[in-house]
Amino acid sequence: RVLTCGYTPPPPHPKIDKTAFAAARSVPVRHFESTAAALRALRHEGYAIWAMETTARSRVYTSVACPPKLALVLGNEEAGVDPSVLEMADLLVEIPTFGLKNSLNVASAAPVVVFEVLRQWGVLDDAASVLSPAAGAGAAAETR
């Protein structure tokens, strides 16, 4: 699920519809007035909270084990994750970058880290077995 906070609009919203198309209707979304309120709710539900931000304390996202209940906090495109939110996080993770720019935009960074979380959880292994020809997907494609 996706949690939106503050001035970030939840669907339905014209800007979200423009970029997400119908996917915005297939993902559960909950809106909170503040990020702090969202994190308190997640912590109450037993989630570990990781903030994605480049700091001196951050660990490379591939060097940590992802817990089974994990919430990722992504920051504002311009300002990143608010320092008060960084203090609420259990862990800070980063994607190593090279060159002058020390960060990626949210649309690029989110799928990189989410892919690693899914890989560690074994979700990608399950998806590969469902889509493999040995599982029957190839045969169905050949008969069409």
C-alpha positions as CSV (number, residue, x, y, z in Angstrom):
1,R,0.0,0.0,0.0
2,V,1.0,3.6,-0.4
3,L,0.7,6.3,2.3
4,T,0.6,9.9,1.3
5,C,1.3,12.7,3.8
6,G,0.9,16.4,4.1
7,Y,0.4,18.2,0.8
8,T,1.0,15.1,-1.3
9,P,-2.4,14.4,-2.8
10,P,-4.0,10.9,-2.5
11,P,-5.8,9.5,-5.6
12,P,-8.0,10.3,-7.2
13,H,-6.1,13.4,-8.3
14,P,-5.4,14.7,-11.9
15,K,-1.6,14.7,-11.5
16,I,-1.6,11.1,-10.2
17,D,-4.0,9.9,-12.9
18,K,-1.8,11.5,-15.5
19,T,1.3,9.5,-14.4
20,A,-0.1,6.4,-12.8
21,F,-3.0,5.8,-15.2
22,A,-5.3,3.0,-13.9
23,A,-2.6,1.7,-11.5
24,A,-3.6,4.4,-9.0
25,R,-7.0,2.7,-8.5
26,S,-5.4,-0.7,-7.9
27,V,-3.1,0.2,-5.0
28,P,-4.6,0.9,-1.6
29,V,-3.8,4.4,-0.5
30,R,-4.2,6.1,2.9
31,H,-3.6,9.8,3.6
32,F,-2.2,11.3,6.8
33,E,-2.0,15.0,7.7
34,S,1.7,14.5,8.6
35,T,4.5,12.1,8.1
36,A,4.9,11.8,11.9
37,A,1.3,10.6,12.2
38,A,1.8,8.0,9.4
39,L,5.0,6.7,11.1
40,R,3.3,6.4,14.4
41,A,0.5,4.4,12.8
42,L,3.0,2.1,11.0
43,R,5.1,1.6,14.1
44,H,1.8,0.6,16.0
45,E,1.2,-2.0,13.3
46,G,4.7,-3.4,13.8
47,Y,6.5,-2.0,10.8
48,A,10.2,-1.2,10.7
49,I,10.7,2.2,9.3
50,W,13.5,3.0,6.9
51,A,14.1,6.4,5.4
52,M,15.7,6.6,2.0
53,E,18.2,9.5,2.3
54,T,21.9,10.2,1.7
55,T,23.5,11.0,5.0
56,A,26.7,10.2,6.9
57,R,24.7,7.6,8.9
58,S,23.0,5.9,5.9
59,R,23.8,2.3,4.9
60,V,23.9,1.1,1.4
61,Y,20.4,-0.5,0.6
62,T,21.9,-3.8,-0.6
63,S,24.0,-4.3,2.6
64,V,21.1,-4.6,5.0
65,A,18.6,-7.4,5.6
66,C,15.0,-6.3,5.0
67,P,12.6,-7.2,7.8
68,P,9.2,-8.9,6.9
69,K,7.2,-5.7,7.8
70,L,9.0,-2.7,6.3
71,A,7.9,0.8,5.5
72,L,10.0,2.9,3.2
73,V,10.0,6.7,3.6
74,L,10.8,8.7,0.5
75,G,11.4,12.4,0.7
76,N,10.4,15.5,-1.2
77,E,12.0,15.9,-4.6
78,E,13.8,19.1,-3.6
79,A,14.3,18.9,0.2
80,G,14.5,15.1,0.8
81,V,13.3,13.6,4.0
82,D,12.7,16.1,6.8
83,P,15.3,15.8,9.6
84,S,12.6,15.2,12.2
85,V,11.4,12.2,10.1
86,L,15.0,10.9,9.8
87,E,15.1,10.9,13.6
88,M,12.0,8.7,13.7
89,A,13.4,6.1,11.3
90,D,14.9,2.8,12.5
91,L,17.4,2.9,9.7
92,L,18.6,5.2,6.9
93,V,19.4,3.6,3.6
94,E,20.9,5.1,0.4
95,I,21.6,4.2,-3.2
96,P,25.3,4.9,-3.9
97,T,25.7,7.5,-6.6
98,F,28.8,8.8,-8.5
99,G,29.6,12.2,-9.8
100,L,28.4,15.6,-8.8
101,K,24.8,14.7,-8.0
102,N,24.5,12.7,-4.7
103,S,20.9,11.6,-5.1
104,L,18.3,10.2,-7.5
105,N,14.8,11.5,-7.9
106,V,12.0,9.7,-6.1
107,A,10.6,8.1,-9.3
108,S,14.1,6.5,-9.9
109,A,15.1,5.7,-6.4
110,A,11.8,4.0,-5.2
111,P,11.8,1.1,-7.7
112,V,15.5,0.4,-7.1
113,V,15.1,-0.1,-3.3
114,V,11.6,-1.8,-3.6
115,F,13.1,-4.3,-6.1
116,E,15.8,-5.2,-3.5
117,V,13.2,-5.6,-0.8
118,L,11.1,-7.9,-3.0
119,R,14.2,-9.8,-4.0
120,Q,15.2,-10.4,-0.4
121,W,11.6,-11.4,0.5
122,G,11.7,-14.0,-2.2
123,V,8.8,-12.5,-4.1
124,L,10.7,-12.3,-7.3
125,D,11.5,-16.0,-7.1
126,D,7.8,-16.8,-6.7
127,A,7.0,-14.5,-9.7
128,A,9.6,-16.2,-11.9
129,S,8.2,-19.6,-11.1
130,V,4.7,-18.5,-12.0
131,L,5.8,-17.0,-15.3
132,S,8.3,-19.8,-16.4
133,P,7.4,-22.1,-19.3
134,A,7.7,-25.0,-16.9
135,A,4.8,-23.6,-15.0
136,G,2.6,-23.6,-18.0
137,A,2.9,-19.9,-19.0
138,G,4.8,-20.7,-22.2
139,A,2.3,-23.3,-23.3
140,A,-0.6,-20.8,-22.8
141,A,1.3,-18.2,-24.9
142,E,1.9,-20.7,-27.7
143,T,-1.7,-21.6,-28.1
144,R,-2.9,-18.0,-28.6
